[in-house]
Structure formats: C-alpha cells, structure tokens
C-alpha cells in the first residue's frame, strides 16, 4: 500500500487574513470591474500579509533534502551535497548518521562564498 506525503507550503495564507484586510468594494454595475477590484484587493492583502510575517513558517533546522530544496534550490545534486558535508566544506551538525543544517548558517555561508569568489 502506497501512502502519499504532502508537504506544507511555506507561503500559505489563511482566507481569514484576506477577509479581514480587504477593503469594502465600491458598488459597480459592471461585473468585470467588480471582479477586477476584488482581485486587486486580494493581491494587496496577500502582499501585506507576506510583509508582516514572511518567515512565520520557515523552519531553521533542515534535513539534507530540505536544504537541497529550500536553500540550494536543487542547483546541486544530493550526492554532491553529501560529499561536501563529509568533507566538512558546509557547516552542519551530525547526529548519528543524520546531517542537520541551519538555514541561517547556510545562507551566511553562501554569502561568504559569494564574497570570496568576487575577490
């Protein structure tokens, strides 16, 4: 029996946020204009919510696969990342056989690598 796993997205915003931050819609006889106003208000509410709590759902401690997806954006292979971890090139913590990486540490490490490559 195969079970599927669903990942939570980091950018989920509850409908209640949109309802509470939306402005009253001006009455219009044109339904297309009304739809356009609603769409603009929903977009503004989403932008405001992301500005208020951009990192609310972002975990700082990541597994290797999470780091590959979220920090490295799948730009390197899992094999390459493990090789760099074993070589001590990338900052990490190893607990038993499991590697754990901190998002903020990785982002800082990447900034250092960028600065070193530019000089």
C-alpha positions in Angstrom: 0.0 0.0 0.0 1.5 3.3 -1.1 0.9 6.4 1.1 1.5 9.8 -0.3 3.0 12.5 1.8 2.0 16.1 1.3 4.4 18.9 2.1 3.2 22.1 3.6 3.9 25.1 1.6 5.8 28.0 3.2 3.5 30.5 1.7 0.1 29.6 3.0 -2.2 32.4 4.0 -5.5 31.8 5.6 -8.6 33.1 4.0 -9.4 34.9 7.2 -6.4 37.2 6.6 -7.7 38.1 3.2 -11.2 38.8 4.5 -10.0 40.9 7.4 -7.7 43.0 5.4 -9.8 43.5 2.3 -11.4 46.9 1.8 -15.1 47.4 1.1 -15.8 47.1 -2.6 -17.4 50.1 -4.3 -20.7 49.2 -5.9 -20.4 49.0 -9.7 -22.8 48.0 -12.3 -20.1 46.3 -14.4 -19.3 42.8 -13.0 -15.9 42.8 -14.7 -14.9 45.9 -12.9 -16.1 44.4 -9.6 -14.1 41.3 -10.2 -11.0 43.4 -11.0 -11.4 45.4 -7.8 -11.7 42.2 -5.7 -8.7 40.7 -7.4 -6.6 43.8 -6.7 -7.7 43.9 -3.0 -6.9 40.2 -2.6 -3.5 40.7 -4.1 -2.8 43.7 -1.8 -3.9 41.7 1.2 -1.6 38.8 0.3 1.4 41.2 -0.2 0.7 42.9 3.2 0.5 39.6 5.0 3.7 38.4 3.5 5.4 41.6 4.5 4.1 41.3 8.1 5.1 37.6 8.6 7.4 36.4 5.8 9.3 33.9 7.9 6.5 32.6 10.1 6.5 29.0 8.6 10.2 28.8 7.8 12.0 26.3 9.9 15.6 27.0 10.7 16.8 23.4 11.2 16.8 21.4 7.9 17.5 17.9 6.8 19.7 17.4 3.7 16.7 17.1 1.4 15.1 20.2 2.8 18.3 22.1 2.5 18.7 21.0 -1.1 15.1 22.2 -2.0 14.8 25.3 0.1 18.4 26.8 0.3 20.2 25.3 -2.6 17.1 25.3 -4.8 18.1 21.9 -6.3 21.1 23.6 -8.0 23.4 20.8 -6.9 22.9 17.1 -6.6 22.2 15.3 -3.3 25.3 13.3 -3.9 27.4 16.5 -4.2 25.9 17.9 -1.0 26.7 14.8 1.0 30.2 14.8 -0.4 30.6 18.4 0.8 29.2 17.6 4.2 31.6 14.6 4.6 34.5 16.8 3.6 33.4 19.5 6.1 33.0 22.1 3.5 29.5 23.1 4.5 28.6 23.9 8.1 26.4 21.2 9.7 25.7 19.1 12.8 25.8 15.4 12.5 23.7 13.4 15.0 24.3 9.7 14.5 24.0 9.1 10.8 21.8 12.2 10.2 23.1 15.6 9.0 21.2 18.7 10.2 21.8 22.1 8.7 20.7 25.5 9.8 19.1 27.7 7.2 20.6 31.0 8.6 24.1 29.4 8.8 23.8 28.1 5.3 22.7 31.4 3.9 25.6 33.2 5.7 28.0 30.6 4.4 26.7 31.1 0.9 27.2 34.9 1.2 30.8 34.3 2.3 31.3 32.1 -0.7 29.9 34.8 -3.0 32.2 37.4 -1.5 35.2 35.1 -1.7 34.5 34.3 -5.4 34.2 38.0 -6.2 37.7 39.0 -4.8 
